[in-house]
Amino acid sequence: MYQLYGDGIHDDYPAIQEMLDSRVCEVVLPAPAKCYVISKTLKIHGNQTLKLPRFAVIRLADKANCAMIENEDFENYNENICIDGGIWDMNHNNQWPNPYHFPDENGLYWFGKVGFPHRDVKTYTSFIRGAYTGHCMRFCRIRRFVLKNITIRNPVVYGVQMGYIEDFSVQDIIFDYTEGSPKLWNLDGVHVEGYCKNGSITNLKGACHDDLVALTADDSLYGPIENILVDGIFAEGSHSAVRLLSHGLPIKNVTIRNVFGSYYVYCIGLTKYHGGEEERGVMENIVLENITACACEGTVDVKGGRYPVLWVQKGVDVEGLSITNVHREEKTYPTPLFKVDEGATVKNLRLRDIYQKNKLDTPVPFIQIDGEVEYTAKENLQEL
């Protein structure tokens, strides 16, 4: 029987993991005297809840160099997992740096050791156990998953990475991202990979220094993404709010609504990002509604004003795109409010109740269509 300390000094991993391994349906941690410290990745089992007080800190130990929590089986589906509460502090300055962009000799060795540089990513069937990716939380193959009432503080790379997750809810999340490892790059909030479906991502607060929500069908785990609701993003000075990414596999039936704040790269992007010229992004039935957003200054590491507020990138084909109730008051950069790039196509485009007020001394493009578009509705578009 291991001792639970909560003093910010001794390792609490053995005691917490012992409680999880008991397979009790609910593990409830009391308020710590200072904070919990864990030296290894916690593994949560199916039919289990891990609950912490909302603002109790759980911190990754110095030189742990691992994720903070994962589900215990990436290969076979777990069911009914819930993580509720806590400030999850990755203690990023005392871990290996971002292995994708800034690997030191340890991170580079570990990244290469598990075979990332030599793998065909299109054949991945799960996240790789033991890989140092710099993500705070990783979840793969779960049916009925809930993540709620948490703060993620300064991860090395993404806050949450999810793949093959069905019937899920991510809600009431705060992102406390103030520093990079070593730069403010590659810091997604909730990063959703292939084969995720039937999920809601709601009530997110705080700026991220990559996509606050990313729905990526062709990234680390290749597979379709469908039936997703993103509802409630509140961020000032964030890289972006939501990215949809496809260069061959479909993303469909996605509603993004109630997005507020300022974004230095774009607010919502329907993107291809990478892939060959012959590959096309495939998206269907995308709804954007109730958005109040504008551009803003970037960070010391990334300049602002690079892309439109709402953007369909070259190489993307969209079948059904509805944009409704959008408001922009621009004071910083003259980027377009909505742009369809040359080489992109949108069929069944509906634009309604879109308003832009220019407070700059230079023209600000309103709606810029350089690609191929078929309108089915175009109502109440106002530019002042």
C-alpha positions in Angstrom: 0.0 0.0 0.0 1.7 3.2 -1.2 1.4 6.5 0.5 -0.2 9.5 -1.1 1.8 12.6 -0.2 0.5 15.7 -2.1 3.4 17.7 -0.7 4.9 18.7 -4.0 8.1 16.8 -3.1 7.5 13.1 -2.9 6.4 11.0 -5.8 2.6 10.3 -5.8 2.6 8.2 -8.9 2.9 4.8 -7.1 -0.1 5.5 -4.9 -2.4 7.0 -7.6 -1.5 4.2 -10.0 -2.2 1.6 -7.4 -5.6 3.1 -6.8 -6.3 3.0 -10.6 -5.0 -0.6 -10.9 -7.5 -1.7 -8.2 -10.1 -1.2 -10.9 -12.4 0.5 -8.5 -15.0 2.4 -10.6 -14.1 5.9 -9.1 -10.8 7.1 -7.8 -11.2 10.3 -5.9 -8.1 12.2 -4.8 -8.4 14.6 -1.9 -7.2 18.2 -2.0 -3.4 18.0 -1.6 -1.5 20.0 0.9 0.5 21.5 -1.9 0.3 19.5 -5.2 0.6 16.0 -6.5 3.8 15.0 -8.2 3.9 12.0 -10.7 7.1 10.5 -12.2 5.4 8.3 -14.8 2.4 8.3 -17.1 -0.8 7.4 -15.2 -2.9 4.7 -16.9 -6.6 4.8 -16.5 -8.7 1.7 -17.1 -12.1 1.1 -18.6 -15.2 1.7 -16.5 -13.3 4.1 -14.3 -13.4 7.8 -13.3 -10.4 9.7 -11.9 -11.6 12.8 -10.0 -9.5 15.6 -8.5 -10.6 18.9 -6.9 -11.1 21.4 -9.7 -8.0 23.5 -8.9 -5.8 20.9 -7.3 -2.4 20.9 -9.1 -1.0 17.6 -10.4 2.6 18.2 -11.7 4.9 16.1 -13.8 8.2 15.4 -12.0 11.4 16.9 -13.3 12.9 14.8 -16.1 9.9 12.4 -16.3 9.8 13.0 -20.0 6.4 11.4 -20.6 2.7 12.1 -21.0 0.8 12.7 -17.8 -2.1 10.4 -18.4 -3.3 7.8 -21.0 -5.9 5.1 -21.2 -4.2 1.8 -20.4 -4.9 -0.1 -23.7 -4.3 1.6 -27.1 -4.8 -1.6 -29.1 -8.2 -2.8 -27.9 -11.2 -0.5 -27.1 -11.6 0.7 -23.5 -15.1 1.8 -22.5 -16.5 4.4 -20.1 -13.6 6.5 -19.0 -13.9 9.9 -17.3 -11.3 12.3 -16.1 -12.7 15.1 -14.0 -10.8 18.0 -12.4 -7.3 19.2 -11.7 -4.7 21.6 -13.0 -2.4 19.3 -15.1 1.0 21.0 -15.1 3.5 19.3 -17.4 6.4 21.2 -15.9 7.6 21.7 -19.4 10.9 23.5 -18.7 12.1 20.4 -16.8 11.2 17.9 -19.6 13.0 17.3 -22.9 12.0 20.0 -25.4 9.5 19.7 -28.3 10.9 16.6 -30.1 9.2 17.5 -33.4 11.1 20.8 -33.9 13.7 21.3 -31.2 15.0 17.9 -30.0 18.0 17.9 -27.8 20.2 14.8 -27.9 17.9 12.9 -25.5 14.7 13.8 -27.2 16.1 13.1 -30.7 17.4 9.7 -29.6 14.0 8.7 -28.0 12.0 10.0 -31.0 14.2 8.0 -33.3 14.3 4.9 -31.0 10.6 4.3 -31.4 10.8 4.6 -35.2 9.0 7.8 -36.0 11.3 8.9 -38.8 11.1 5.6 -40.5 7.4 4.8 -40.4 4.7 5.1 -43.0 2.2 7.3 -41.1 -0.7 6.1 -43.2 -0.3 2.6 -41.8 -0.4 3.7 -38.1 -3.2 1.9 -36.2 -2.6 3.5 -32.8 -0.4 5.9 -30.9 3.0 4.4 -30.0 3.5 3.5 -26.4 6.6 4.8 -24.8 7.1 7.5 -27.4 8.2 10.9 -26.1 5.9 13.2 -28.1 5.6 16.0 -25.6 1.8 15.7 -25.3 0.3 16.2 -21.9 -2.6 13.7 -22.3 -3.0 10.9 -24.9 -6.1 8.8 -25.5 -6.7 6.1 -28.1 -9.5 3.6 -28.7 -12.2 4.6 -26.2 -15.9 4.3 -26.5 -17.8 6.7 -24.2 -15.1 9.1 -23.0 -15.5 12.2 -20.9 -12.8 14.8 -20.1 -14.0 17.8 -18.1 -13.3 20.5 -15.6 -9.5 20.6 -16.1 -6.7 23.1 -16.7 -3.7 22.2 -18.8 -0.7 24.2 -18.0 2.2 24.7 -20.4 2.5 21.3 -22.2 5.6 20.6 -24.2 3.5 20.0 -27.4 -0.3 19.3 -27.5 -2.6 19.5 -24.4 -4.8 16.5 -25.5 -4.3 14.1 -28.3 -7.2 11.7 -29.2 -7.6 9.0 -31.9 -10.2 6.3 -32.5 -12.5 7.9 -29.9 -16.2 7.3 -30.2 -19.1 9.0 -28.3 -17.1 11.5 -26.4 -17.4 14.8 -24.5 -14.6 17.2 -23.8 -15.9 20.1 -21.8 -15.0 23.0 -19.5 -11.3 23.2 -20.3 -8.9 26.0 -19.6 -5.6 26.3 -21.5 -2.9 28.1 -19.5 -0.2 28.3 -22.2 2.3 31.1 -21.5 5.7 29.5 -22.5 7.0 27.3 -25.2 9.5 24.4 -25.2 11.5 26.4 -26.2 9.2 28.4 -28.5 5.5 29.1 -28.7 5.0 26.6 -31.6 3.1 23.3 -32.1 1.0 23.9 -28.9 -2.5 22.6 -29.8 -5.3 22.5 -27.3 -7.5 19.5 -28.2 -6.0 17.6 -31.2 -8.5 15.1 -32.7 -7.0 12.4 -35.0 -8.6 9.9 -37.4 -11.5 7.6 -36.6 -13.0 10.0 -34.0 -16.8 10.4 -34.3 -19.9 11.4 -32.4 -18.4 13.9 -30.0 -18.8 17.3 -28.5 -16.0 19.8 -27.5 -17.5 22.6 -25.5 -16.6 25.6 -23.4 -12.9 26.1 -24.0 -11.1 29.1 -22.6 -7.6 30.4 -23.0 -5.1 31.0 -25.9 -3.2 28.2 -27.6 -0.2 28.6 -29.8 -1.3 26.4 -32.5 -4.9 25.2 -33.1 -7.1 25.4 -30.1 -9.1 22.6 -31.6 -7.8 20.5 -34.5 -9.8 18.0 -36.4 -7.2 16.2 -38.5 -8.2 13.2 -40.7 -4.7 12.9 -42.3 -2.1 13.6 -39.6 -0.8 11.1 -37.1 -3.6 8.6 -37.3 -5.3 8.6 -40.7 -9.1 8.1 -40.8 -12.4 9.8 -41.3 -13.8 12.2 -38.7 -17.6 12.7 -38.4 -20.4 14.0 -36.3 -18.6 16.6 -34.2 -19.9 19.6 -32.3 -17.5 22.4 -31.2 -19.5 24.9 -29.1 -18.0 27.7 -27.1 -14.4 29.0 -27.6 -13.3 32.0 -25.7 -9.7 33.1 -26.5 -7.7 36.3 -26.8 -4.4 36.3 -28.6 -4.6 32.7 -29.8 -3.0 31.2 -32.9 -6.3 30.0 -34.1 -9.6 28.6 -32.9 -10.4 25.5 -35.1 -8.6 23.8 -37.9 -10.1 21.1 -40.1 -7.3 19.2 -41.9 -7.8 16.7 -44.7 -5.8 15.7 -47.8 -7.8 12.7 -48.8 -9.9 11.3 -46.0 -13.2 12.9 -45.2 -14.3 15.3 -42.4 -18.1 15.6 -42.3 -21.0 16.7 -40.3 -19.1 19.3 -38.2 -20.8 22.3 -36.4 -18.6 25.0 -35.0 -20.4 27.7 -33.1 -20.1 30.4 -30.4 -16.5 31.3 -31.1 -15.2 34.6 -29.7 -11.9 36.3 -29.5 -8.8 37.4 -31.4 -6.5 35.1 -33.5 -3.2 35.9 -35.0 -3.0 33.3 -37.8 -6.7 32.6 -38.6 -9.9 31.9 -36.6 -11.3 28.9 -38.5 -9.5 27.1 -41.3 -10.7 24.4 -43.7 -7.2 23.3 -44.7 -5.1 20.7 -46.5 -1.8 21.9 -45.0 0.3 19.0 -46.5 0.1 16.2 -49.0 0.9 15.9 -52.7 -0.7 18.1 -55.4 -2.9 15.2 -56.5 -4.4 14.9 -53.0 -7.5 16.9 -52.2 -9.0 17.8 -48.9 -12.5 16.3 -48.5 -15.1 18.0 -46.3 -18.9 17.8 -46.2 -21.7 19.5 -44.3 -19.7 22.1 -42.3 -21.6 24.7 -40.3 -20.0 27.8 -38.8 -22.3 30.0 -36.8 -22.3 32.8 -34.2 -18.7 33.9 -34.5 -17.3 37.2 -33.3 -13.6 37.3 -34.1 -10.8 39.5 -35.5 -7.1 39.4 -36.2 -4.5 40.3 -33.6 -0.7 40.8 -33.1 1.3 37.6 -33.0 3.9 36.4 -30.6 7.7 36.8 -30.4 7.8 33.5 -32.4 4.9 33.8 -34.9 3.8 37.0 -36.8 0.2 37.9 -36.9 -2.0 38.7 -39.9 -1.0 35.8 -42.1 -4.4 34.3 -43.2 -8.1 35.2 -43.4 -10.3 35.0 -40.4 -12.4 32.3 -42.0 -10.5 30.4 -44.7 -10.9 27.6 -47.2 -7.3 26.7 -48.3 -6.2 25.7 -51.8 -6.6 22.0 -52.5 -9.8 21.6 -50.4 -13.2 20.5 -51.8 -16.2 21.3 -49.6 -19.7 19.9 -50.2 -22.0 22.0 -48.1 -20.7 25.0 -46.1 -23.0 27.3 -44.1 -21.6 30.5 -42.5 -24.1 32.4 -40.4 -24.1 35.3 -37.9 -20.4 36.4 -38.2 -19.2 39.7 -36.7 -15.8 41.3 -37.1 -14.5 44.7 -36.0 -11.0 44.9 -37.3 -8.3 47.1 -35.7 -5.1 45.2 -36.4 -4.6 43.5 -39.8 -6.3 44.0 -43.3 -6.8 40.3 -43.9 -10.0 39.0 -45.5 -12.9 38.1 -43.3 -13.7 35.1 -45.5 -11.6 33.7 -48.4 -11.8 30.7 -50.7 -8.4 30.2 -52.2 -7.7 29.6 -55.9 -7.7 25.9 -56.3 -10.4 25.3 -53.7 -14.0 24.4 -54.4 -17.2 25.0 -52.4 -20.5 23.6 -53.4 -23.7 24.7 -51.7 -22.3 27.7 -49.9 -24.7 29.6 -47.7 -23.7 33.0 -46.3 -26.1 34.8 -44.0 -25.9 37.7 -41.6 -22.3 38.6 -41.9 -21.0 41.9 -40.7 -17.6 43.6 -40.9 -16.5 47.0 -39.6 -13.2 48.3 -40.7 -11.4 50.5 -38.1 -8.1 50.6 -40.0 -6.9 53.3 -42.4 -6.5 50.8 -45.2 -9.1 48.6 -47.0 -10.0 45.3 -45.4 -11.2 42.6 -47.8 -14.7 41.3 -46.9 -15.5 38.2 -48.9 -12.8 37.1 -51.3 -13.7 34.2 -53.7 -10.7 33.1 -55.8 -11.7 29.4 -56.1 -14.8 27.8 -57.5 -18.0 28.4 -55.6 -21.7 27.6 -56.0 -24.0 29.7 -53.9 -27.4 28.5 -52.6 -27.9 31.5 -50.2 -26.4 34.9 -49.8 -28.3 37.2 -47.4 -27.7 40.3 -45.3 -23.9 40.8 -45.9 -22.8 44.2 -44.5 -19.4 45.9 -44.8 -18.8 49.2 -43.1 
